[in-house]
C-alpha cells in the first residue's frame, strides 16, 4: 500500500492562512530539471485554513483521503468529510477516482500553459484563477439566510453560494412562480421543497457543474420553463422529464450531450428547445417528433446532415443552426410552412432554394456558406436576406412568362463579399420593396439604370467593385439616405445625384473623381430657348461649377422647398467623404451649395491651396431655409461643419477668412501637408477638441501668438498631434520684447505668455504626439497618466523608421497604447500595441478602458527580460518560448494587480464608513468594470533580421512583401472552429452572435478573468526571416482590421512607403472614412531599412 502513496508526501501539522487558490510549487530545495510530474496543492478546511500536499498526477481522491483524515482533523468526526472542488462560483464533490493534480494540470493547459512552463512560470503562489480544493463535512452547515425577500413569486438567488434551499423558501414554496438557483454549489433539490412548490413554472439551474439532472425535478409537474444550460450533463436518460407534461421551454445548451432520449417525444407541449454547443453529430430524430416546437437552436455542434423528417416540424417558426457542417437542406424542408426565421450561417450549404419559397419566411441569414446563386423567386413574406461571404455569381430574376404570385417583398439584401460580375436589369427592377442593398466587394463593372426603380431604397452600398460611372437612374432614388461607392473607378460624380432629396451620407473615397457634374434639370420649353440663345430666364440660379459657363445655367426644383434656388441635395447632405481622389482646388466650388454639411473629408487629393473664401462655403445663408428667399430677423449666417479632413494634400497655407466662425468645428485633420505655420485664428475655434497637424513642415515661433497659432488658446483640446514635424521647435525662451499693446487687449500677462510654450492650459488633453519635435529642456508638458498618453521619442528604432497614428474613439478616453523599446547596445527592438478588447454592454460613459492596457504596456519589457534570462538553451528553448511565457506571466501579474486592488478597495471602504461613501461606491463600480475587462495585444520582437510576432485577440500584424499582404499573426475569432473546440473543452460556449459566453467578441485576450480559462492569453507566435523583398509591417487593432482588408491596407500604405508616419496617418484616415468610430491605433514599421546598408554596399561593388 505504501507504494501507492509515492505520489505525495505526508502533510505537515501546521495550518496556514492564505489566498483562496491552489498553490503550485517546485519541491523544496529542488532545482530545475527535476521531476515535474508532481504539484503542491493547497487543501483548505471549512475555516479557510489550509495545508499543502505534494500530489502526483495519478494520485486519486481515494489515495488522498486517509492522509487528509489523519492530518487535517485531529480527533474530530471525519466520516462525513469529502473533498470538494470550487471553481467559477460552483462547487462539486470529487469522485473517489478523480485526480486533483491532474485537474489542476488540465486547468493550466486550458489557461494556455505548457507542461514545461509550469514550475518556472507559476511562482510561489501560482495563479489565483485556479480551482480551490476544500475538505469539509458533507453535512450542511447552518441554514443559509436570505435577507430582503418580499416578493416570493419571482426569486433570483443566482451566485449566493447556496448548498441547500433556505428555510424562508420552504415556508413560502407554494407562492414561488419563478426561481433561479444558477451559479450555486447545490447538487440536488430537496423532494419536500419540490413537491411543495405547486405554482413553480420557471426554474433556472445554469452554471452549477451538474453532471446529471437533479432527480427530484421530475416531481415539479407544474414547470413550464426549465434551464439546465452550462453544466456537464451528458444525457437526459435518467431525467424523466416526460413526467412534466406542461413543459414548454427546455434549455440544455453548453453541456456534453451526444444524444437525446426517445421518450422526449412525449413532451408535446414543448415550444422552445435549445441544444446548441453540445456534441451532437446528427440532429436527434426525436427532435423532429416534437410537432409543436416553434423555436429550435442546435448551433455549434458537429452536425453534417439534417434528417429527412425535418419537415414534420410544421409549427416551427425559428430555426438556428449556426456553426455546424451542414451542406444541404433536405427536400422535406418545403413542409416547414410556419418558418419565419432561419439562421444557417457558417455552414457549407450550397442551395437554399427550397427554403426561400416558404410561405411565411421573413428572415434568412446564410452568410459564410457555399451558395452560388440567389434566386429571387421567393416567398411572399421574405423581408431580409443576408447572403454575404458566399460564392454567388448570379442573381436570378423572376421570368416574365411565369410571373409572380405576389410582389417581391425583400427590404434588405446583402450579397457582399461574393463573386458577382453583373446584375441584370430585370433582377434589380423586381426588387421594388428594397430599402437596403449591399453588393460591396464583388466585381461589378456597371449598375443598370433600373436601379432608379427602387423608390423605397434608403441605403446602397457598392464599394470595392470596378464601377466606372453611376447610372443616370440614381437621381430617381428619392428615399436614398446613404450611398457608399468607395474603392471604385469613378471619374466623376453625376449631376443626377443632386436630385436625391433624402441623401444624408455620401462616401466616394478612393476613386478617380476629378469633378462633381452640375445638376441635371428638366427645363421648360421657354428655358430651353433661353439657354440655347445664351439668355437666362428670371429666377434661375447660376450654380458654382467650374466647367459651367458663367452665362449658362442649370436648374432643378427642390421638391421639399418649391423655391428654385438650390437643388434637393443641398438641404439634406450632412456627411461627404471624398478622400483619395483627384480633386483640385478649382473643383471645390460646389461646397457652397450645401446647407447642412457636418462632416467633410477631402484628404489625399490634389489640393495645393485653398481659396481665401474656403470657409465661407460652410456658412449657410439664413434665407435658404425660407421658400420665398426672405430672411428671418436677427439671424446670422451659421456653420454646421463639425469635422473637416484635409490630410495628405499639398497645402501650404490654411485660409483665415471666416475660420473663427466655424463655431461647431470640433475635429480638424491637416496632417501630411506642407504647412509651415498655422494661423492665429485657429485659436478662436473654441469647440476644437481634435487637431492633427503631424507630418508637415511646421517651423514657427509659438510665442508669436498674435499672428501664429498657439494650442493653449484651444482649451478644449483632447487630441493634439504634432509628430513628424522634424523642423518644429518648442523652446522655453521668448525672444524679443513683449507686445504690451496686444497683451492689454487679450488679458495675457507676461507670465502667462511664458507658459504658452508648454501645454499646461490643456487640462482635458488625452493624446499628445510630439515625435521628432525638438522640445526645450524647460518646457513643461503633461506626463503620461491613466488617461493621457504623450509621445516624445524619435521615429526610428533599431535603424527602422516607424510611424504611429491613432484616434480616441467614441468615449473620448484612451483605450489603446503603443510600446516601442530599443535594447541599448544590441540590435534588438520591441514594437507592441495593447488595447481594450471589448466594451461591456453596461459599461458607463466616462470610464477609461486604458488601465489594463497601461499595465501591460508599462510592465511588458520587465517581464520579457525576466523570461529571457530564464531561457533554457539545453532544452532547445528560444524566443517563441519567451514570448509565450511573457504573455502568460504578465496576464498572471495583471490578475494579481486587479484583484489585490479590489480587495484593498473593499477593506478601505469598510474601514472608513465616514470617508466619502459616494466616492468609494463610484470607485468600486468603476473597478468592477475594469476587473471584468480585457485587452488584446500584439508584440513584434526584432533580433538582427529575424522578426518574431506574438498576438492574443484582435490586434494583428501584416507584412508587405513585394506589395503582397502576408498575415504574420492570427485573429482569435470565436467563430474559428479550432477556437470553438478549445472554448467548448473549457466549458465555454459561443452565441449565434459570435460572442464567447454571449459576452466577448474575441476568443483570446489578456484579462476577462471571470471567463478564464475559456478566454486565455496564450499567443499565436510567428517567426519570419526578413529579406530584401519585405517592405513594411502594419500593426493595428480591430479599429483598422474590422473595416480594411489586409491587401487594401498594404496598398494604401505602400503609396506612402517612404514615410511610415504618413502611411500610418493615411490608414487611420481611410479606416475612419470606411466607418470605424471606435478607438484605433496603427503602427507602420519600415523593415526595408534593415537592408539599406546591404543595398548601398552592393551598389558600390557594381
LUMMI-928640 format. One record per residue (C-alpha): x, y, z. Coordinates in steps of 0.5 Angstrom, whole numbers, plus 500, padded with zeros to 3 digits. Each point is the difference from the previous one (the first is absolute). Layout:
XYZ/...
***
This chain:
500500500/506505501/502500493/493503498/502506504/506501497/497506496/499504506/503502507/497500507/497506502/503505505/496501506/501508500/494503497/501506495/495506498/501503493/496502494/495496497/503496495/504493499/508501501/505497495/507500502/506496498/502495505/504504506/507500498/499498493/504502494/497501493/500493496/498496506/493496499/495505499/494495500/498502507/497506502/499503507/493501501/496504506/495496503/495505504/496499506/493503501/503505504/504503495/507497502/504495496/505495500/505499494/500493497/505497495/496497495/502495493/495501494/498493501/498501507/493499501/495502506/499493503/508500501/500507503/494499505/504496505/505505501/495506500/496497505/506498504/504507500/494506499/496498505/503498507/495495504/494503496/494497497/502499493/495494497/496506496/506503497/501501493/505503495/496506496/502504494/499507500/500504493/497506497/494500505/499493500/501494505/500493499/502493504/506497496/499492499/505495503/504499493/501507499/507503500/501507503/506501497/498498493/494505501/505506501/504498494/494500496/498507502/507502499/500497493/493504498/503506503/506500495/506497504/504494497/503495505/507503499/497507502/497497507/505501505/505505497/494505499/495499505/504502506/499499507/492501501/498498493/495504496/494502504/495498495/501492501/495496504/499499507/500493504/496500506/500494505/494501504/494497503/495497495/494502505/497507499/502506505/496505503/494501495/501506495/497506502/497504494/498507502/496506497/495495496/493503500/497497493/500493501/497499493/507501496/506499503/507500498/506497504/505499495/507500503/498500507/505494502/494496502/501493501/492499502/494503500/499506505/494499505/497506498/499497493/497494503/495504504/497503494/502495495/492500498/501507498/506499495/499501493/507501497/506498504/508501497/505496504/505501495/508500502/499497507/503493502/494497501/500493498/492498501/493503501/497497507/494496498/495503505/502507497/499498493/493497502/498506504/502505494/493498497/500507496/507500497/500501493/507502499/507497502/507502498/506496502/505502496/508500501/499495506/505495498/495495500/501493496/493498500/493503501/498500507/496494502/494504503/499504494/495495498/495502505/500507498/494499496/498507499/506502497/499503493/508503499/506496502/507503499/506495501/505503496/507501501/501494504/504493499/493496498/502494495/493498499/493500503/498493500/499500508/497507500/493497499/498507497/494497497/497500507/499507499/494500494/500508500/507502499/500505494/508502500/506496501/507503500/505495501/506504495/507499502/500493503/503494498/495496497/500496493/493497500/493501503/495495503/495497495/495502505/501507500/495500494/494500506/502507501/494502495/500507504/507502498/500506496/508502501/506495500/507503501/505494499/506505497/507499502/500492501/503494497/494498495/503497493/493499498/494504502/496495504/494497497/496501506/500508499/496499493/494497504/499506505/495502495/498507504/507502500/501507498/507502502/506496499/507501500/506495499/505505498/508498502/499492499/503496495/494498496/502499493/493498498/493501501/494495501/495499494/495500506/502508501/493501496/496498506/501506504/495504496/499504506/507502500/501508500/507501502/506495498/507502502/506495497/506505500/507497500/498493498/503496494/493499496/501500493/493499497/493501502/495494499/494501496/495499505/502507503/495502495/495498505/502505505/494504499/501504506/507502500/501508501/508500501/506496498/507501502/504495497/507504500/507497500/498493497/501497493/493501497/500500492/493502499/494503503/495500495/495495504/501505506/499506496/493499498/497498506/493504501/502503507/507501500/502507502/508500501/505496497/507500503/505496496/507503499/506496500/498494496/501498493/494503497/501501492/494504499/494504502/493498498/495506500/494495499/499501508/494499505/495506500/503502507/507500500/503506502/507499502/506496496/507500502/504496495/507503501/506497500/498494495/502498493/494504497/501501493/493502497/493503503/494496496/494504498/493498500/499498493/495505497/496494497/499497506/498506504/500500508/494499505/502506504/504506499/507499503/501502507/507500501/502506504/507498502/505496495/507499502/505497495/506503501/507496500/497496494/502499493/495504496/503503494/493503498/493501502/494499495/496506499/494495501/502498506/501506503/494503498/496495503/502502507/495505501/500500507/507500501/503505506/507498501/504497494/507498502/504497494/507502502/507496499/497497493/503501493/494504497/502505495/493503499/494501503/494500496/495506499/495496503/503502507/495506500/494496500/502498507/495506503/501498507/508499500/503503506/507497500/504498495/507497501/504498493/507501503/506496497/498499494/502502493/495506498/502505495/493504501/494500504/494499496/495506498/494497504/504501506/496507500/494497501/501497507/496505504/501496506/507498500/504503506/506496500/505499494/506496500/504500494/507500503/506496496/498500493/502503494/495506499/503506497/494505502/494500504/494501495/495506500/494495502/503500507/497507501/493497500/501495505/495504505/502496506/507498500/504502506/506496499/505499494/506496500/504500494/507499503/505497496/498501493/503504494/495506501/502507497/493504500/493500502/496501494/495505500/492499502/496497494/494503499/493499496/500508498/493502496/500502493/501507502/506498504/503496494/499506495/503505505/506495501/501499493/500507499/505502505/495503505/498498507/493500502/498504506/500496507/505495498/506499504/507500497/504494503/507501502/503494496/507502497/498496493/494504499/500507496/498506504/494502496/497493500/496497505/497493502/494500505/497495504/494501504/500497508/494496501/500502507/501507499/497503494/505505499/504499494/507503504/503493502/500493498/497495504/506497503/502507503/495499505/502493502/507498500/504500506/506495499/504501494/506495499/505502494/506497503/506498495/497502493/503505495/496506502/504507500/498507503/497502494/495495500/497502507/495505499/494495500/501500508/497507501/493496498/500496506/496503506/500495505/507497499/503497506/506495498/504502494/506495498/505503495/506496502/505498495/498503494/504505495/498507504/506504500/497506503/493502503/497506497/499506505/493499501/500493501/497500507/494505497/498494497/497497506/496506502/493498499/496506498/494501504/496502494/501493497/495497505/494504498/497499494/499507497/507502502/498504506/505501505/498498507/501506505/506501504/503493497/507500498/504495495/502494504/504494499/498493501/507497499/503495506/505496496/505502495/505496497/506503495/505495502/505498494/499505495/506505499/497506504/505506502/495505503/494499504/495506498/498504506/494504497/493497504/505495503/498503507/492499498/501492500/496500507/499493499/506497498/503495504/505496496/505502495/505496497/505503496/506495500/504498494/500507497/506506499/497505505/506504503/496504505/492500503/496506500/499503507/492500498/500492501/501502508/493504499/496493498/498499507/497493499/506497497/502493504/504496495/505503495/505496497/506504496/505495500/505499494/500507498/506505499/498504506/505505502/498506504/500504507/495497504/500507504/498504494/493498502/498507498/501497493/501493500/496494504/502498507/496494502/499503507/494504498/496494498/499498507/495494498/505496496/500493502/505497494/506504497/505497495/506504498/504494499/504499493/502508500/507499500/502507500/495502505/503503507/496501506/505505505/499503506/504507499/496505497/504505495/498507500/496505504/493498502/495503496/496504505/495503496/498494498/500497507/495505503/495498495/500493501/502500507/506496499/505501505/508500499/500494505/494496496/504502494/506496502/495494502/498500493/506496498/497494504/494496500/497502507/494503498/497494496/497496506/496496496/506497496/499492499/506499494/506505498/504498495/507503500/504495496/506503496/498507503/506504504/498502507/504504504/502498507/496505504/493498496/495497505/496495496/495496503/502493502/497493499/495498505/494495500/496504495/506504496/505498495/506504498/505498494/506504500/505495497/503500493/497496495/506495499/501494504/506494498/501504494/493499497/495506499/493500503/494504501/494500504/493502499/494500505/493502502/497501507/493497497/493500503/501501507/506506500/504495504/507497499/499492498/506498496/507501502/507499496/506498502/507501497/506498503/507499497/505496504/506504502/507498496/496494497/497499493/493499503/494503501/492499502/494503497/494499503/492502501/496499506/492502499/493499503/498493497/492501501/496506504/495496504/493502498/498503507/507504500/498507502/503506496/506503503/503494502/507499497/502494497/507501501/502498507/501492497/504503494/504504504/502495505/502495494/504506497/504502506/502493502/501496494/507502499/502498507/496493499/503499494/507501502/499495506/497495496/506501495/505499506/497493502/500497493/503493500/504499494/501493502/493499499/500503493/496506502/500506496/497507499/493497499/500497507/502506503/494504496/495494502/502501507/501507501/492501497/498495506/504502505/498508499/493497500/501497507/503506502/494504498/495496503/504501507/500507499/493501498/497495506/505503505/498507499/493498500/501496507/503506502/495505498/495496504/504500506/501507499/492502499/498495506/506503505/498507498/492501500/500507501/505501495/497502494/495495499/497502493/507501497/502493503/494497496/502503494/507498500/497493502/495500494/506502495/505495503/494495498/500501493/508500500/500493503/496497495/503504494/506497496/505503495/502497493/508500499/505499494/507500501/506500495/507499502/506501495/506497501/505501494/496499494/495495503/493502503/496496505/493502501/495498505/493502501/494499504/493503498/498504494/507504500/503498494/507501495/500499493/506501496/501503493/505495496/501503493/493503500/496494502/497499507/503495505/496499506/505499506/495499506/493497501/494503501/497496506/493499498/494497504/497497493/507497498/499492501/506499504/499505505/493497500/503494502/504503505/495504503/495494501/505496503/501505506/492500501/499507496/495501494/499504494/494504499/497501493/502507500/507497500/502502508/503496505/495498505/496506497/505505502/506501497/502500492/507497501/502493502/507502503/502506504/503503506/495501506/493497500/502496506/493499501/500495494/507497501/502495497/494501495/504506498/507500501/506504498/504494496/503504494/501497493/507501498/503501493/508500498/502504494/506500497/501507497/502501493/501506495/493498497/497502507/498508500/496502506/496497505/493503502/498498507/493502503/494499504/493498498/498507498/504499494/499493498/493500501/499505494/506499496/503493497/507498500/501501493/497507500/504502506/506498496/498504494/498506504/507500504/504499494/498506497/504504505/505494502/506505500/496504506/498495505/497505504/496503495/498493498/497499507/496506500/497498493/498493502/497504506/496505496/498494495/497496506/496506502/497501493/498493500/496500506/504499506/498504506/504497506/507500503/505499495/508499499/504499494/508499500/504499494/507498500/505500494/503494501/503501493/505505504/504494502/502499494/503507498/507498501/500494496/497503494/505506501/505495500/498496494/500507496/507502502/502493498/496501493/
***
